């Protein structure tokens, strides 16, 4: 049987060991080097205030490699594209690129075709004015949309 003092010492030793292991294995992505890497673009902190993140905002953007989740190709998310996404498009700081340009293009095309099938079905079922009312569009906007698809 152990005394209270021995038990406390074992607990403290275990805590020190766990702290040492977690310190070695911890990755802190919000901690960046003080100097900027070559080719990096400085971030404008005033344009990053839209995101109420708890961590630090990036001080610069550098090219980052990523693998597309759909096709598995290796791509580079350029510093200029990151700057546009975070500062101009007001994207969330925690988001990262995960699809290549070709997969994004095919996804947009697929969604456009699905939208076209849906709108044409609404026009067939409810007529032009009824479909425009149900889709919250004006009749002229719906006609322009259909003319663009028929070109």
C-alpha positions as CSV (number, residue, x, y, z in Angstrom):
1,X,0.0,0.0,0.0
2,X,1.3,3.5,-0.9
3,X,1.2,6.5,1.2
4,X,-0.6,9.7,0.1
5,X,2.8,11.3,-0.7
6,X,3.9,8.4,-2.9
7,X,0.5,8.5,-4.8
8,X,0.8,12.3,-5.4
9,X,4.3,11.9,-6.6
10,X,3.2,9.2,-9.1
11,X,0.3,11.3,-10.3
12,X,2.7,14.3,-10.8
13,X,5.2,12.1,-12.7
14,X,2.4,10.8,-15.0
15,X,1.2,14.4,-15.6
16,X,4.8,15.5,-16.5
17,X,5.1,12.6,-18.9
18,X,1.8,13.3,-20.6
19,X,2.7,17.0,-20.9
20,X,6.1,16.2,-22.4
21,X,4.5,13.8,-24.9
22,X,1.7,16.2,-25.9
23,X,4.2,19.1,-26.2
24,X,6.3,17.0,-28.6
25,X,3.3,15.9,-30.7
26,X,1.3,19.1,-30.7
27,X,1.0,21.0,-34.0
28,X,0.0,24.6,-33.6
29,X,-0.9,25.8,-37.1
30,X,-1.7,29.3,-35.9
31,X,2.0,29.8,-34.8
32,X,3.9,30.9,-37.9
33,X,7.5,32.1,-38.1
34,X,8.1,35.8,-37.6
35,X,9.7,36.3,-41.0
36,X,7.8,35.8,-44.3
37,X,8.9,33.0,-46.7
38,X,10.0,34.0,-50.1
39,X,7.1,34.4,-52.5
40,X,4.5,35.0,-49.8
41,X,2.0,37.8,-49.8
42,X,1.4,39.9,-46.7
43,X,-2.2,39.7,-45.4
44,X,-4.2,42.8,-44.7
45,X,-5.6,42.3,-41.2
46,X,-8.3,44.9,-41.7
47,X,-9.9,42.8,-44.5
48,X,-9.9,39.7,-42.3
49,X,-12.1,41.1,-39.6
50,X,-15.2,39.6,-41.2
51,X,-14.4,36.2,-39.6
52,X,-14.8,36.0,-35.9
53,X,-12.2,33.3,-35.4
54,X,-10.8,32.5,-32.0
55,X,-7.3,31.8,-33.2
56,X,-4.9,34.2,-34.8
57,X,-5.5,35.4,-38.3
58,X,-2.8,34.7,-40.9
59,X,0.0,37.3,-41.3
60,X,0.8,36.1,-44.8
61,X,-0.2,33.7,-47.6
62,X,2.2,31.2,-49.0
63,X,1.6,28.6,-51.7
64,X,0.1,25.4,-50.2
65,X,-0.1,22.0,-51.7
66,X,-3.3,19.9,-51.4
67,X,-4.8,16.7,-52.8
68,X,-8.1,16.9,-54.6
69,X,-10.8,14.9,-52.7
70,X,-12.5,13.7,-55.9
71,X,-9.8,12.8,-58.3
72,X,-6.7,12.7,-56.1
73,X,-4.5,14.9,-58.1
74,X,-1.8,17.0,-56.3
75,X,-2.5,20.8,-56.7
76,X,-1.1,24.0,-55.4
77,X,-3.3,26.7,-53.8
78,X,-1.4,29.8,-54.7
79,X,-0.9,32.7,-52.3
80,X,-2.8,35.1,-54.7
81,X,-5.8,32.7,-54.7
82,X,-5.7,32.5,-50.9
83,X,-5.6,36.3,-50.6
84,X,-8.6,36.6,-52.9
85,X,-10.6,33.9,-51.0
86,X,-10.0,35.2,-47.5
87,X,-9.9,39.0,-48.2
88,X,-12.1,39.6,-51.2
89,X,-14.6,36.7,-51.1
90,X,-14.7,36.9,-47.3
91,X,-14.1,33.1,-46.9
92,X,-13.7,31.6,-43.5
93,X,-10.2,31.5,-42.1
94,X,-10.5,27.8,-41.2
95,X,-11.3,26.7,-44.8
96,X,-8.8,25.2,-47.2
97,X,-8.9,24.3,-50.9
98,X,-9.9,20.7,-51.4
99,X,-10.9,20.4,-55.1
100,X,-8.9,21.0,-58.2
101,X,-10.0,23.4,-60.9
102,X,-11.3,20.6,-63.2
103,X,-13.4,19.0,-60.5
104,X,-14.9,22.4,-59.5
105,X,-15.8,23.1,-63.1
106,X,-17.5,19.7,-63.5
107,X,-19.4,20.2,-60.3
108,X,-20.7,23.6,-61.5
109,X,-21.7,22.1,-64.8
110,X,-23.5,19.2,-63.1
111,X,-25.4,21.6,-60.8
112,X,-26.3,23.8,-63.8
113,X,-27.7,20.8,-65.7
114,X,-29.7,19.7,-62.6
115,X,-31.1,23.3,-62.3
116,X,-32.0,23.2,-65.9
117,X,-33.9,19.9,-65.6
118,X,-35.7,21.3,-62.5
119,X,-36.8,24.5,-64.2
120,X,-37.9,22.8,-67.4
121,X,-40.0,20.4,-65.3
122,X,-41.6,23.3,-63.5
123,X,-42.4,25.1,-66.8
124,X,-43.9,21.9,-68.2
125,X,-46.0,21.3,-65.1
126,X,-47.1,24.9,-64.2
127,X,-46.6,26.9,-67.3
128,X,-44.2,29.8,-67.7
129,X,-45.9,32.3,-65.3
130,X,-46.7,29.7,-62.7
131,X,-43.1,28.4,-62.7
132,X,-41.7,31.9,-62.5
133,X,-44.0,32.6,-59.5
134,X,-43.0,29.4,-57.8
135,X,-39.3,30.0,-58.5
136,X,-39.5,33.6,-57.2
137,X,-38.3,34.9,-60.7
138,X,-39.8,37.3,-63.1
139,X,-41.1,35.9,-66.4
140,X,-38.5,37.8,-68.3
141,X,-35.7,36.5,-66.1
142,X,-37.0,33.0,-66.6
143,X,-37.2,33.5,-70.4
144,X,-33.6,34.8,-70.5
145,X,-32.5,31.8,-68.5
146,X,-34.2,29.4,-70.9
147,X,-32.8,31.2,-73.9
148,X,-29.3,31.0,-72.5
149,X,-29.7,27.2,-72.0
150,X,-31.0,26.7,-75.6
151,X,-28.1,28.5,-77.2
